[in-house]
Amino acid sequence: MAQRSSASSRRVLPNDTKPEDTNEPEWVFYELDLLDPPPLTEEQKAELTALDNLRDEDIDFSDIPPLTEEFWKNGIRNPHYARALKEQLTIRLDADILDWFKRHAKDGKGYQTDINKALRAYVVAQEKRAARKAG
């Protein structure tokens, strides 16, 4: 089942309408299927295309202060980031491929994450390639 994210916002009432109990807020709930988001509008597509075509040299960083090592010294990785979207499974890989990932992992640990990163990079590249063909 797809992981869902929920958003809520306070319901806005017209000025001439008053709820029965003004102390209790009325909430509107929306659900978003992260694996099947709504399609982008033409305006959103145009904005993304413009950003994609922007050269790195043309990006204005003047209002962004540089981040120093001091900024990052107390940083920690969010332990919940992306964990909810992962699924446990059994997969058969060629022994030499698995061995390569294990040998290149630090202390033999993290090779599964490295395999996931390699698969993600492949999927992203394929999606970009398909988008170029379609566009």
C-alpha positions in Angstrom: 0.0 0.0 0.0 1.3 3.5 -0.9 2.5 5.7 1.9 0.2 8.6 2.4 0.8 12.1 3.7 -1.9 14.2 5.2 -2.2 17.9 5.3 -4.7 20.0 7.2 -5.7 23.6 7.2 -8.1 25.8 9.2 -11.4 26.2 7.4 -12.0 29.8 6.3 -15.6 31.0 6.8 -17.2 34.0 5.1 -17.4 37.1 7.3 -21.1 36.8 7.8 -21.0 33.1 8.9 -20.2 32.2 12.5 -19.7 28.7 13.8 -21.9 27.5 16.6 -18.9 27.1 19.0 -16.3 29.7 18.2 -13.8 28.1 20.5 -13.6 24.9 18.5 -11.8 25.1 15.1 -13.1 23.3 12.1 -10.5 21.4 10.1 -10.4 20.3 6.5 -8.2 17.3 5.8 -6.6 16.4 2.5 -4.7 13.2 1.6 -1.8 13.0 -0.8 -0.7 9.7 -2.3 3.1 10.2 -2.5 3.5 7.4 -5.0 0.7 8.9 -7.3 0.7 12.7 -6.9 -1.7 14.9 -8.8 -0.5 16.0 -12.3 1.4 19.2 -12.6 -0.4 22.2 -14.0 0.9 23.8 -17.3 2.2 26.8 -15.2 4.2 24.4 -12.9 5.6 22.5 -15.9 6.7 25.8 -17.5 8.4 26.9 -14.2 10.2 23.6 -13.9 11.4 23.8 -17.5 12.7 27.3 -16.9 14.5 26.2 -13.8 15.9 23.2 -15.6 17.3 25.4 -18.4 18.9 27.9 -16.0 22.7 27.8 -16.0 24.5 27.5 -12.6 26.3 30.8 -13.4 22.9 32.5 -13.6 21.7 31.5 -10.2 21.8 34.5 -7.7 23.1 33.3 -4.4 23.7 36.8 -3.0 21.0 36.5 -0.3 22.2 33.1 0.9 25.0 33.2 3.4 27.7 30.6 2.9 27.5 27.6 5.3 30.6 27.0 7.3 31.8 23.9 9.2 30.6 25.6 12.3 27.0 25.5 11.0 27.2 21.7 10.4 29.1 20.7 13.6 25.9 19.8 15.6 23.9 18.5 12.7 22.4 15.0 12.8 20.6 13.0 10.2 16.9 12.7 10.6 16.4 9.1 11.7 13.0 8.9 10.2 13.8 10.3 6.7 12.8 7.8 4.0 12.6 4.9 6.4 8.9 4.6 6.1 9.0 4.2 2.4 11.4 1.3 2.3 10.2 -2.3 2.1 11.9 -5.4 3.1 12.2 -8.0 0.4 14.3 -10.9 -0.9 16.1 -10.4 -4.1 18.5 -12.6 -6.0 21.6 -10.8 -7.3 24.6 -12.2 -9.1 27.3 -13.2 -6.6 30.0 -11.0 -8.2 27.7 -7.9 -8.1 26.9 -8.5 -4.4 30.6 -9.1 -3.7 31.5 -5.9 -5.4 29.1 -3.8 -3.2 30.3 -5.6 -0.1 33.9 -5.0 -0.9 33.3 -1.3 -1.6 31.3 -0.7 1.5 33.0 0.8 4.5 33.8 -2.1 6.9 31.4 -4.3 4.9 28.5 -2.3 6.2 26.1 -0.2 4.2 26.2 -2.2 1.0 22.4 -2.5 0.9 22.2 1.3 1.0 24.8 1.5 -1.8 22.7 -0.9 -3.9 19.6 1.2 -3.2 21.5 4.3 -4.3 22.7 2.7 -7.5 19.2 1.5 -8.3 17.8 5.0 -7.6 20.4 6.6 -9.8 19.4 4.2 -12.6 15.7 4.9 -12.2 16.2 8.7 -12.2 18.4 8.5 -15.3 15.7 6.3 -17.1 13.0 8.8 -16.1 15.0 11.7 -17.4 15.7 9.9 -20.7 12.0 9.0 -21.1 11.0 12.7 -20.4 13.4 13.9 -23.0 12.0 11.5 -25.6 8.4 12.6 -24.7 9.2 16.3 -24.6 
